[in-house]
Structure formats: structure tokens, C-alpha cells
Amino acid sequence: MRLIGLAVVLALGLTLAPLTAKAQQAGKISQIGLLFNTPPDAPRLVPFREGLRELGYIEGKNIAFVWRPSHGRTERYTDLAGELVRLKVDVIVAPDNPTIAAAQKATKTIPIVMILAMDPVATGFVGSLARPGGNITGLTTQSPETQGKTLQLLKEAVPSLSRVAILWDPTEPGRREVAREAEGAARVLGLYVQLVEAGRPADLESVFAAMARDRVGAVLVQASQMLGQHRPRIAELAIKHRLPTMGIGRWFTESGPAQATANWSEARVPLDHMPGGLLSYGPNYSAQYRRAAYYVAKLLGGSKATDLPVEQPTHFEFVINLKTAKALGLTIPPSVLGRADQVIE
């Protein structure tokens, strides 16, 4: 009887062992490292969190966020990425080129999810969109027609336009290639192009004054952390010098405080303090953040980054700020107004 009892105990032990292992695996809390410019409660992260919940990943239940925000100090990204690697997080989410570059430098093994990558192939983040070839995958903000479409809308909104400036930040990886792409698209549209660099906030006053002296007809503002952070100042200078502007995201046209903030898209102030940029056309950032949750879920589920193709945006928004148009003394043609996804009045 003792032998039979021992056999039963051993059998039960062997049967329950894999079940216990599965239970432990199921109960694991995966660590998601977030390398951001913004604080944990940033509104832009709401779609990302919602996307994770829809896929069964609940904060405090089976995932935990490990935040490493820079609070506007981009020089800290390298150290912050190193901290996430030392903490052995399961995946790193890096939204834009500066954070992606820092994460790439810090690790070749922990998977990295991009959200708003600009030209990830030219910057060396991935080998190709279809076959990333390393530990980085996710989403890019570009599709082949983005720059041409943006400039076409700008030209239609400002029918007299013949000379356009492309304002870009040379301090961030990938921006030069995008500026050159915009330059080529402008020439196809018959526009004279002037590339204008601004790598520091202190450059903005002088470059806008120079563009006004050069009789530039409008300015296409390429995205970067610095230009985004100081978007209110750009809007102010554009109105001062009577220069219509166009950006590549809804944030560019939304009104905000008269002073730049470290977290430009998270300002907790009334949105009618001053006009924003005149026009914007670009990916729906909320859709990008929500889709990034899919990549995180796939990687946590065992997929390899190299097997997940980089996705181009599928949702675009065209926004017009009529308050800014009025301040510029500009009348937007009705045919252009009718194509806007949103008109700010």
C-alpha cells in the first residue's frame, strides 16, 4: 500500500509539474520599458494603453511599465536607455528617432518597438521595412507619397506660392534624408526650394527673419523634438513675419501657450492663447500609438522583431487653423477647406 501511495504521489507530482510551470509563466508580469520625452500620464499614451488592454495586457496584472522620461533633455536618452537594459526589461518602446537611436546603441538583443520613426532604413534602424533584420521593428511615419501630398496641399492653400522653405533640424538622425525628400517633391511641383536648418531654439528668430528677407512664400516645418517642443514659438514667429506654415501632424496646428514647454503636446493650459500653425498633414498619431500595442503584444508573446515587418501609416489627417489664416490675412480656398478632416476656428 505504501508503494502504491508513493506511486500515486509521484504520478501526481509529474502531472502537476508542467501545470505549475504554466501557471507561473501565465502569472509573469512582463516589463515594458518606455523611453519617452513625456511623463507617464501623457495624453498621447492613452491609445497605447487602450490597445494593450484590448489585447489582454493589463498594467499591474500581467505587465508593468518601466518609465524613463527625459523631461525635454534629449542628451539623457543614452543613459536612460542603458538603465532599461540593465533592468532587463522585456521590450523597449521608443517613439521617435532620438529615442530609437539611443535604444539601438544600448542593446542588440532586447526587442525595440518604434512608433513615429522617420526613414528607419536610411538611419540604419532596420535593414528594410519588409525584413527588419535585427531587434527593432514597429511603425514609421512615412509613406512614399507623404511629402508630395503635404506640399501639394500647401500649394493649393496658398495659390500664389512659388518659393517654399523647408525648416529642419540637423541634430537628429534621419532628418536630412527627409528634408531632401521634401526638396525633391517641391521641385516636382514647380516650387523653388530653400532648405533652412535650425538645430537650437536660439536659431528660430534669425532663421524666420532670414526667410522673410528672402521673400519665402511659405514654410514646411519638418518634425523633430526641438521644433515640436518650440512649436508655439514657431507659430508666433510665422505670424510676425506673415509666413504660412505647414507641419506633419495635428499637434502643429493646435493652439497652445505663448511660451514653449518641455512637453509641447501635453500643456495643461487653455488652447486658445495663440494661434497654432496654419496647416498640417500627416499620420494620425493616435492610430500609430494604438498600433504599437500590437507589436508589443506580439513580442511579449514570443515573436521575433526580425519577423515583424515595419508598417507604414494608413490613417492621415489634414487640419486647417482658420484663426491662424485670419492672423496672416490669408483666405483658404473653399475647395481646400472642403478636404480638411478638421477646421480649427
Sequence and secondary structure as in RCSB ss.txt:
>XXXX:A:sequence
MRLIGLAVVLALGLTLAPLTAKAQQAGKISQIGLLFNTPPDAPRLVPFREGLRELGYIEGKNIAFVWRPSHGRTE
RYTDLAGELVRLKVDVIVAPDNPTIAAAQKATKTIPIVMILAMDPVATGFVGSLARPGGNITGLTTQSPETQGKT
LQLLKEAVPSLSRVAILWDPTEPGRREVAREAEGAARVLGLYVQLVEAGRPADLESVFAAMARDRVGAVLVQASQ
MLGQHRPRIAELAIKHRLPTMGIGRWFTESGPAQATANWSEARVPLDHMPGGLLSYGPNYSAQYRRAAYYVAKLL
GGSKATDLPVEQPTHFEFVINLKTAKALGLTIPPSVLGRADQVIE
>XXXX:A:secstr
 HHHHHHHHHHHHHHHHHHHHHHHHHT  EEEEEEESS TT GGGHHHHHHHHHTT  BTTTEEEEEEE TT GG
GHHHHHHHHHHTT SEEEE SHHHHHHHHHH SSS EEEEEESSTTTTTS S SS   SSEEEEES  TTHHHHH
HHHHHHHSTT  EEEEEE TTSTTHHHHHHHHHHHHHHTT EEEEEE  STTHHHHHHHHHHHTT  EEEE   H
HHHHTHHHHHHHHHHTT  EEESSHHHHS   SS  SSGGG  S TTSS   SEEEEE HHHHHHHHHHHHHHHH
TT  GGGS  B    EEEEEEHHHHHHHT    HHHHTT SEEE 
